[in-house]
Amino acid sequence: MTDPRNQKKRETEVFFELAIIFSMLVSLGFPGNLKNVTGESIEKMLEYGAFALELLLLMFSSAGSWQDIELIHLNRKYWAMYLYVFTCFGISMLVTYDARSQIITCVRFAVTLLFVIWLQERYSIRELLEMICIAQGAFVLFTLAFMVIFRSRAYSNMEDQNHALIGLFETKNACATELDFGIVMTVLLLREKRGTRRRELHWWVLLLIQTVLLLMCQAMGAVITVIVAVLSIFVFPDRRLPLGLAYITVNVVFLFCMLALMPYFEDMLVAMGKDATINGRIPIWRRVIEVMTENRTMTGFGYGMFWRDPNALLKFQTGFSMRRDPFMATLTTGAHNVIMETWLNSGLLGLAAFFFMAIFSFRDMSSLREDQYRLCIGIMTFLTINGLTERCLGGNFDYRVMACFLAMSVGCNAAGSRRRTLVTVRNTARPPKNVENA
């Protein structure tokens, strides 16, 4: 006969896993363009629903009842990650033009960090990958259904994109980036399951479908990104690269080369019929530098707020002529570079905190197990290449932010010593139970 306590515990675990998968599905971008069919309100409802579930999981997972809920728990191992998020929080609240929107954004950002740390402490790498891939599988199924039912909306109508797949996103690059992430996670899961007795055919099918959809996006940069990220999982298992330092170095060197050296090759590239501006990105970066050196260099404009602030946006747009460059003069889409986006969000102070978090998290690569290292290098390689020319790590709960925090929290957890509490706040609705002396 089944023990009722075990049955209840299993039911609780199932609820936790379903809630986690739902939260991950929303972070992947669901419902995306489906909101145009179901209504704008569905997107907000799902976002706030995922936020509420994350809070419930954080508070009740270690409690026997609502009277024992854990309101706050901070562990010293992750102090550099807390420092980054709370630096962004504090700076943003000082400089923001819209305090109400800003506090919602920053609270969501902080909860995302706490939720990801809770996830990697509670579940194994394989369990985490399984939940991510289940969410990705659901997202792919919704994408396929959208392609069949709303075919005209699932493909780009821009003349220069030749009917490229955009799926549930606004652009083909955004769709391709999400598929890149899904492919990397699926490959990691298959690698973890190698040698087990169970045949995981459905994961291979998911990998194949994602690969086909990626090719339909016609995004060469995304194809290169996923190839390099997948190769890194298999090429460097025994070569423990300093991931934090490598991440910063690649980003800084790339940006320097594009801004300082690309002009010398502009005539040659134009003569070859190539774009010397990386599809308009270099002018964006130059204008961001001009704006930020003249305004709020150290603090930025608030996390996630620059492109929503009319005055800040006007500062950017006035650098372009409406007659000669109308697209740039009305641009509202993002910096297309992780360093530039972080600078806009929280200034040089926030950028310094971000770099420190990256270096601190991966300070002891020898402490990571093979499965942990594969996860970290797969995620960080994906984020590194994607962040060079795409909008990356500017959101407060999207899958790239969660992936970044996941990799770094794994690094902090492995490198940290024994569990040491920094701050814990519990509900005190009832007095503690009496403990009889032995």
N, C-alpha and C positions, 0 to 999 in steps of 0.2 A: 504493500500500500504506500502511495506517495506521501511523503512528509509535507504537510501544509506549509511549513516554514520554507522548505526548499522550493515548493511550487510558487509561493509568493515572491521569493527571491529571484526566481527565474523570470517571472512576469515583470518584475521591476527592471531586470537587466534588458529584457526585450523592449520595454518602453524607453529605456535610456538609449539603446541602439537606434530605434526608430526616430527618436528625437534628434539624435546626432546626425543621422542620414538626412533628415529633413533640413536641418540647419546647413549642412554641407551643400545640399541641392540648391538652396537659396543663394549661398555664397558663390556657386558656379555661374549664377546669372539668371536663374529661373525666377519669374516666368518669361523674362525678356520680351520679345515682340508679341508674345501671347497676350500681353496686357492691352494691346491694340484691339484685340478681339473680345476679351473678357471684361475690359474696363480698367481704367487707371488705378482704381481703388484696390484691385486684387494684389498689385505689386506691394503697396504699403502694408496691406494686411499680412502678406507672407513675410515681409521683412520684420515687422514688429512681432509676428508670431515666432519667428526664429530667435529673435532677441529675447523674448519672454522665456522660451524653452531653455536657452543657454543659461539664463539667470536661475531658473528652477533647478537645473542640473547642478550648477555650482553650489547652490545653497542646500539642497536636500540630499545630495548623493552620499554624504557621510552622516546623515541624521536619521535617527529612528522615528522621529515624528517632527511636526512643525515646530515644536517647542525646543528642538535641539538643532535648528538650522544654523549653518555656518555662514555668517554674513560676509566675512572677508577672511581670506587666508593668503598670506604672502610668504614665500620661501626665499631665504637668503641666496640660494643658488642662482636665482633669476634677477638679481637686483639690477643688473645692467639693462635688462629688458624693461623692468619697471621704470628705470630712470628715463629711458627713451620715450615711453608712452606718456609719462607724467610731465616730462619736459615739453612735449608737444601740446599736452593738455594745458599746462600753465601758460605757455607763451601764447597759445591760440586765444585763450580767454582774455588776455591783456590787449590783444591787437585786433580782434575780430570786429567786423562791422555789424554782425547780427548775432548777438549773444545767445538767443534762443536756439537758433539752428546750430550754432557752434557747440553748445554744451551737449546737444543730442548727438552730434557727430563724434565728439571726444569721448563721451560715455560709451557709445557703441564701440569705439576703437579700443578703449580700455577693457571692456567686457570680452572682446574678441581675444585679446592677449590672455586674460585669465582663463577663458574657456579652452584655448589651445593648450596652455600649460596643464590644465586639469586633464585634458584628453591624453596627452603623452605620458602623464604619470599613471593614469588608470589602465590604459590599454597597451598591449604589445604592438610592435611595428606591424606585424602581420594583420592584427585585428584592425588597426587604424587604416591600413591600405585597403582591406576588404570593405570597410564602411565608405571610404572615399570612392572606391570603384563601383559600389552599389549605387551611390548617388550619381556618379558619372554615367552609369548605365541607364538610370532613369532619365537623366538629362538628354542622353543620346536618343532614347525612345521618343521623348517629347519633340526633339528636333526632327526625327524622321516623320512623325505624325504631322508636324507643321509643314514639312516639305511636300507631303502628299495632299493635305487638305487646303493649305494656303500657298500653293506653289509660287504665285506671282510675288508674294511677300518674302519668300525664303531665298531669293536670289537678288543680287545687286542689279539695279537698272542703270548704273553709270556706264557711259559709252566705253570708257577705257578699261573696264573690268570684265568684259566679255561674259556676262551672265554668271559671275562667280557666286558661290554659295556664301550667304551671310547667316543662315539659320535663324536662331533666336536673338541675334545681335544686330547692331546698326551697321557694322562694317565687316568686310571679309577678314581683315586683320584681327579683329576682336574674336570672331568665330574661330579662326585658325589658332589663335593663342590658347583659347580654352581647350581645343582639341589637342594641342601640344601637351598641355598639362595632363589631360586625361590619358594620353598615350604613355607619358612618362610614369604616371602612377600605376597603370596597368602592367607595364613592363616590370616595374619594381615588385608588384604583387606576384607575377608569374615567376620572377626570380626567387622570391621567398618560398614559393610553393614547389620549386624544383626538387625532385627527389621524393616527394610525398606520394602515397599510393593513389590518392584520389585524382582522377582525371578532371582537369578544370577546363573543359572544352568551351564553356560559356565565356570564360575570360579571353580565350583566343578569338572567339567570335567578336567580342566587344573590341578587341584590339584591331581586328581587320576592318570592322565598320568605321571606327574612328580614323584609320589610315585612309580609307577611301574618301570619307568626308573631308579630311584635311586636303587631299589632292584636289577636290572639287572647289576648295576655297581659292585656288590659284594664287597662293601666297608663298613665294619662294623663300622669303626670310623665315617664315614659320617652319617650313620643311627643313631648312638648315638648322634651325634651333633644336628641333626634336631629334634630328640625327646626332648632333653633338651631345645633347643631354643624355640620350640613350647610350651612346658610346662611352660616356664618362662613367656610367654605372658598371660597365664591364671592364674598362681599361684600367681604372684606378682603384680597384678594391684593396690592393696591398701598398699603394703609394699614397700615403696620407698627406694630401695637400693642405696647406693652411687656408681653409676655405674663406675665412673672413678677410684676410689680407689679399687673397687672390681676387675676391669679389670687388674690393675697393680699387685695387690696382687696374684691373681690366676696365672698369667704368671710367676712372680718371684718365688713363692713357688714351682710351678711345675718344673721349670728349676732347682732349687736348689735340689729338691728331686731326679730328674733324674740323675743329675751329682754327687751328694754327697752320696746319699743313695742307688741307684740302684746297685752299685758294691757289696754291702753286700748281695744282694739277687740273684746275678748272678748264683752261683752254684745251688741254689734251682730251679731257673727258667729253667736252662739248663737241670737239671734232670727231670723236668716236660715236657720237649720238647718245652719250650717256648723261644722266642727270647728276650734276655736280653738287646738288643741294640735298641729296637723299630725300627726294620727294618733298622738298620744302622744309625739312626739319632743321637744317643749319640756320636759315634765317630766323626760325622760331627761337633757337637757342641763343643766337646773338641778341635778339630783342629781349629775351628773358634776362640776360646778363645786364643789358642797359637799364632795364626797369629795376632790377634788384640792387644794382650799385647806386641807384639814385633814391630808392625807397626801401626802408625797412630791411636793410641788408642782413642784420643780425637776427631779426625775429620773424620775417616773412609776413604773410597776410592771414594766417590762421589755417589750421589743418583742414584740407579739402575745400577751402573757401575762396581761393584766388579766382577761379573761373566762374564763381557764383557772385562775386563782388562787382557790381557795375562800375565803380570807380577804378578798381584795380584793373579790370578788363579794358577799360578805356585807356589807361596808361599804356597797356600793351598794344592795342590796336592803332593808336595814333602814330606809331612808328612805321606804319605802312600806308601807302597812297591808295585811296579808294579807286582812283582811275587806273593806276598801273597794276595794282595787286589787290583787287576787291576781296579775294578769298581770305588773304591774311588780315585784311582790315576788318573783317567780320568774324575772325576765328574765335571759337569758343570751345575747342576740343581738348586742350591739354598740351603739356610741354614735350611729350614723346621722348622723355629721358628721365630715368629715375633720380639722378642727381639734381637736375633742373626742377623736377616736380617737388622733391624734398625741400629744396631751397625756397621755392615759392610758398610751400606749406608752413615751414617753421624756421626759416632763415638759416644762417650759418651755425647758430647754436643747436638747432634741431638736427642739422646735417652732421655736426660733430658727434652728437649723441647717437645718431644712427650708425655712423662708422665705428664708434666705440663699442656699441652693442654687437656689431658683426665680428669685430676682432675678439672681444671678450667671450662670446658664445663658443667660438671655435679655437680657444686658446690651447686646448690639450687634445689634439686629434687622436693620440694614442689611446685615450680612454674610451673611445667609441668602439662598440662591437661592429662586426662586419655589416650586419643588417642596418644598424644605425648610420654607419658611414655611407652606405649605398643610398639610403634615403636622403641624407644631407647633401651629398654631392649631386644627386639627380635633381633635387629641388633647386639648389644654388646655381647649378649650371643653367638650368632653364630660366631662372630669374635674372641671371647675369646677362645672357644674350637678349632676352626679351626686354630688359630694362634699358638697353642701349638706344633703341629707336622707337619704343612703344610706350604708351601710358602704363606705368607699373608702380605699385605700392603707393598709390595716391588715394585709395579707398579706405573705408573703415571696417569692412567685413568681407570683402570679396576674396576669392580663392587664392589669389597671389599673396595677399596680406596674411591669410591663415597659413599658407604654405611656408612663407618666410618665418613666421613665428614658430611654426612646428619644427622646422630644421634647427633654428637657433635654440629653442627650448630643449630639444634632444641633446644638442651640444652642451648646453649649460648643465643639464641633469647628469650627463655622463662625466663631465669634468668636475662637478661639484663633489664635495666630501659628503659626510653623513647628513641626513636631513636635518636642517636647522630652520626653525621658524623665525621669521622676521616680525610679522604681525598676524594675529588671529583675533577675530571678533565674532563671538557667538551670541545667539539669541538667549536672553536671560528671563524668559517668560515664566520659568518655574525654578525653584531652588534646586541645587544639586542633590542627588540621592545620597543618603547616609551610607557610609561604608563601615561595616562592622570590623572591629579589630580582630585579627587572627588570634 
